[in-house]
């Protein structure tokens, strides 16, 4: 069995319990060396075969998986965060299906959750934004034209932007062109949950200048939206005047009745 496993956002203790157990039991681990915290490999047995996929092609990764599976070995494909986001797992799964090799997925904590924790932020803030756009800038690899930064910015929803820390001048321009005001709150979260984590607050206009000042060029998430401000509405979930399946509207006090 091959298990695609989320390593979590960075901190060694933010991998799931299931993921931790899979690493302890693995005969072979193929990990995304450019992003996964190498400290997680200390969970592996001494005789575990470890491969850094940052130096490998898809074909080489599949070859290691195939050889290991034919030898009856337990294989962990360790991806950063949660494998479903920018993990390029679909192409691996399709190749395994062609070879009739079984696989499963162990979810992980995404870095977008780690960034929210570092910011003390709620992405879906009542009266401000109830949607989160997860996207990236087009770079050496394109994005569909219908998913351009300006088209998403027009919605004024919370945006969490991956893989774009080296293109912040262009990102600012596209966010403003799409409809965000230049003074819209923004943040750069470098290596969320890692020991070297940095949280940089700024505005959309100041993204590039802020990153340059702190020498941040990669491994950072960009968060954009008014959810980083101070104004929002109280949630109905715990509002005493709002009936739910589990709670009736609170009765007013005697003084309130008289009024």
C-alpha positions as CSV (number, residue, x, y, z in Angstrom):
1,X,0.0,0.0,0.0
2,X,1.2,3.5,-0.8
3,X,-0.1,6.3,1.4
4,X,-0.1,9.9,0.3
5,X,0.4,11.7,3.6
6,X,0.1,15.3,4.6
7,X,3.1,16.5,6.7
8,X,1.3,19.5,8.1
9,X,2.3,23.2,7.8
10,X,5.8,22.8,9.2
11,X,6.0,22.2,12.9
12,X,7.0,18.6,13.6
13,X,4.1,18.1,16.1
14,X,1.4,19.3,13.6
15,X,1.4,16.2,11.5
16,X,-1.6,14.1,12.3
17,X,-1.4,11.1,14.7
18,X,-2.2,8.8,11.7
19,X,0.5,10.4,9.6
20,X,3.0,10.1,12.5
21,X,2.2,6.4,12.8
22,X,2.5,5.9,9.1
23,X,6.0,7.3,9.1
24,X,7.0,5.1,12.0
25,X,5.8,2.0,10.2
26,X,7.1,2.9,6.7
27,X,9.7,0.9,4.8
28,X,10.1,3.6,2.2
29,X,9.5,7.4,2.5
30,X,9.5,9.7,-0.5
31,X,9.3,13.3,0.8
32,X,9.0,16.7,-0.7
33,X,12.4,17.9,0.4
34,X,12.1,21.5,-0.6
35,X,9.1,22.1,1.7
36,X,8.7,19.3,4.3
37,X,10.3,19.7,7.7
38,X,13.2,17.2,7.7
39,X,12.8,16.8,11.4
40,X,9.8,14.6,10.6
41,X,12.1,12.0,9.2
42,X,13.4,11.3,12.7
43,X,10.2,9.3,13.2
44,X,11.3,6.8,10.6
45,X,13.1,3.6,11.4
46,X,16.8,3.4,10.9
47,X,16.4,0.9,8.0
48,X,13.8,3.0,6.2
49,X,14.7,4.0,2.7
50,X,14.3,7.7,2.3
51,X,14.1,9.6,-1.0
52,X,14.0,13.4,-1.6
53,X,11.5,14.0,-4.4
54,X,12.8,17.5,-5.0
55,X,15.5,15.9,-7.0
56,X,13.3,13.4,-8.8
57,X,11.0,13.3,-11.8
58,X,7.5,11.9,-11.8
59,X,8.8,8.8,-13.5
60,X,11.5,8.3,-10.9
61,X,9.0,8.6,-8.1
62,X,6.7,6.0,-9.7
63,X,9.6,3.7,-10.3
64,X,10.5,3.8,-6.5
65,X,6.9,3.2,-5.6
66,X,6.6,0.3,-8.1
67,X,9.7,-1.4,-6.9
68,X,8.7,-1.0,-3.2
69,X,5.2,-2.2,-3.8
70,X,6.4,-5.3,-5.6
71,X,8.7,-6.1,-2.7
72,X,5.7,-5.8,-0.3
73,X,7.0,-2.6,1.4
74,X,4.9,0.0,3.1
75,X,5.4,3.3,1.3
76,X,4.7,6.8,2.4
77,X,4.6,9.7,-0.1
78,X,5.1,12.6,2.2
79,X,3.7,16.0,1.0
80,X,3.7,19.4,2.6
81,X,0.5,20.6,4.3
82,X,-2.4,18.6,2.9
83,X,-1.6,16.7,-0.3
84,X,-4.7,18.0,-2.0
85,X,-3.3,21.6,-2.4
86,X,-0.5,22.1,-4.9
87,X,0.7,18.5,-4.2
88,X,0.6,17.2,-7.8
89,X,-0.9,14.0,-6.5
90,X,-3.4,13.4,-9.2
91,X,-0.8,12.5,-11.8
92,X,0.8,10.1,-9.3
93,X,-2.5,8.4,-8.5
94,X,-3.3,8.0,-12.2
95,X,0.0,6.3,-12.9
96,X,-0.5,4.0,-9.9
97,X,-4.0,3.1,-11.2
98,X,-2.5,2.2,-14.6
99,X,-0.1,-0.1,-12.8
100,X,-2.9,-1.5,-10.6
101,X,-1.1,-0.4,-7.4
102,X,-3.3,0.4,-4.4
103,X,-3.0,3.7,-2.6
104,X,-4.8,5.9,-0.1
105,X,-4.6,9.4,1.3
106,X,-3.9,10.6,4.8
107,X,-5.0,14.3,5.1
108,X,-2.8,16.9,6.7
109,X,-3.1,20.4,8.2
110,X,-2.6,22.9,5.4
111,X,-0.3,25.9,5.7
112,X,-3.3,28.1,5.1
113,X,-4.6,26.9,8.5
114,X,-1.1,27.5,10.0
115,X,-1.1,31.1,8.6
116,X,-4.5,31.8,10.1
117,X,-3.3,30.6,13.4
118,X,-0.2,32.8,13.2
119,X,-2.3,35.8,12.3
120,X,-5.0,35.1,14.9
121,X,-7.4,35.5,12.0
122,X,-10.8,34.0,11.0
123,X,-11.0,33.7,7.3
124,X,-14.8,33.6,7.3
125,X,-15.7,36.7,9.4
126,X,-19.4,37.6,9.6
127,X,-20.3,40.7,7.7
128,X,-16.9,40.8,6.0
129,X,-16.2,37.6,4.1
130,X,-17.8,34.2,4.0
131,X,-15.6,32.8,1.2
132,X,-11.9,32.0,0.9
133,X,-10.2,32.0,-2.5
134,X,-7.1,29.7,-2.5
135,X,-5.0,30.5,-5.6
136,X,-1.5,31.5,-6.9
137,X,0.0,33.9,-9.4
138,X,0.8,32.6,-12.9
139,X,4.6,32.1,-13.2
140,X,6.6,29.6,-15.0
141,X,3.5,27.4,-14.8
142,X,0.3,29.1,-15.9
143,X,-3.1,29.2,-14.3
144,X,-6.4,29.1,-16.3
145,X,-7.3,32.6,-17.7
146,X,-10.6,32.4,-16.0
147,X,-8.8,32.2,-12.6
148,X,-6.7,35.3,-12.8
149,X,-6.0,37.3,-9.7
150,X,-8.0,40.3,-10.8
151,X,-11.1,38.1,-11.5
152,X,-10.9,36.7,-8.0
153,X,-10.2,40.1,-6.4
154,X,-13.4,41.4,-7.9
155,X,-15.3,39.3,-5.4
156,X,-13.7,41.0,-2.4
157,X,-13.5,37.6,-0.6
158,X,-10.6,36.6,1.6
159,X,-7.7,35.5,-0.5
160,X,-4.9,33.1,0.5
161,X,-2.3,33.2,-2.2
162,X,0.3,30.4,-2.5
163,X,3.6,30.2,-4.4
164,X,3.7,33.9,-5.2
165,X,6.2,35.5,-2.7
166,X,8.7,36.2,-5.5
167,X,6.1,38.2,-7.6
168,X,4.7,40.7,-5.1
169,X,5.0,43.8,-7.3
170,X,2.9,42.1,-9.9
171,X,0.5,40.6,-7.3
172,X,-0.2,44.0,-5.8
173,X,-0.9,45.5,-9.2
174,X,-3.3,42.7,-10.1
175,X,-5.1,42.8,-6.8
176,X,-5.7,46.5,-7.2
177,X,-6.7,46.2,-10.8
178,X,-9.3,43.6,-9.8
179,X,-10.9,45.8,-7.2
180,X,-9.1,45.7,-3.9
181,X,-8.3,49.2,-2.6
182,X,-4.6,49.9,-2.2
183,X,-5.0,50.2,1.6
184,X,-6.7,46.8,1.9
185,X,-5.1,44.9,4.8
186,X,-2.7,42.2,3.8
187,X,-0.2,39.9,5.5
188,X,2.8,37.9,4.6
189,X,3.3,34.7,6.6
190,X,6.7,33.2,6.2
191,X,7.1,29.5,7.1
192,X,3.9,29.4,9.2
193,X,4.4,27.2,12.3
194,X,8.1,26.7,11.7
195,X,10.6,28.0,14.4
196,X,11.6,30.8,12.0
197,X,8.1,31.9,11.3
198,X,7.6,35.6,10.4
199,X,4.2,37.4,10.4
200,X,4.3,40.7,8.4
201,X,1.3,43.0,8.4
202,X,1.0,45.5,5.6
203,X,-1.4,46.7,2.9
204,X,-2.0,45.4,-0.6
205,X,0.1,48.3,-2.0
206,X,3.0,47.6,0.4
207,X,3.4,43.8,-0.1
208,X,6.6,43.9,-2.1
209,X,8.2,46.6,0.0
210,X,7.4,44.7,3.2
211,X,8.8,41.4,1.9
212,X,12.0,43.1,0.7
213,X,12.5,44.8,4.0
214,X,12.4,41.3,5.8
215,X,14.2,39.5,2.9
216,X,11.3,37.2,2.3
217,X,11.4,35.7,-1.2
218,X,9.8,32.3,-1.0
219,X,8.0,29.8,1.4
220,X,5.4,32.4,2.4
221,X,1.6,32.7,2.1
222,X,-0.1,36.0,1.2
223,X,-3.4,36.7,3.0
224,X,-5.5,39.6,1.7
225,X,-8.8,40.9,2.9
226,X,-10.8,43.0,5.3
227,X,-10.9,40.0,7.7
228,X,-7.5,41.4,8.8
229,X,-9.1,44.6,10.0
230,X,-11.1,45.3,13.2
231,X,-14.7,45.6,11.9
232,X,-17.1,42.7,11.7
233,X,-20.5,41.6,12.8
234,X,-21.3,39.4,15.8
235,X,-22.0,35.8,14.8
236,X,-25.6,34.6,15.0
237,X,-24.3,31.2,16.2
238,X,-24.0,32.4,19.8
239,X,-26.4,35.4,19.7
240,X,-29.0,35.1,22.5
241,X,-31.7,36.5,20.2
242,X,-31.1,33.8,17.6
243,X,-32.9,30.4,17.9
244,X,-31.0,27.3,16.8
245,X,-31.7,23.6,16.8
246,X,-30.1,23.4,20.2
247,X,-31.0,26.7,21.9
248,X,-34.1,28.8,22.2
249,X,-34.1,32.6,22.3
250,X,-33.2,33.8,25.8
251,X,-36.1,35.3,27.7
252,X,-35.7,39.0,28.5
253,X,-35.1,40.1,32.0
254,X,-37.8,41.8,34.1
255,X,-36.5,45.2,33.3
256,X,-36.4,44.4,29.6
257,X,-40.1,43.3,29.8
258,X,-41.1,46.6,31.4
259,X,-39.4,48.5,28.6
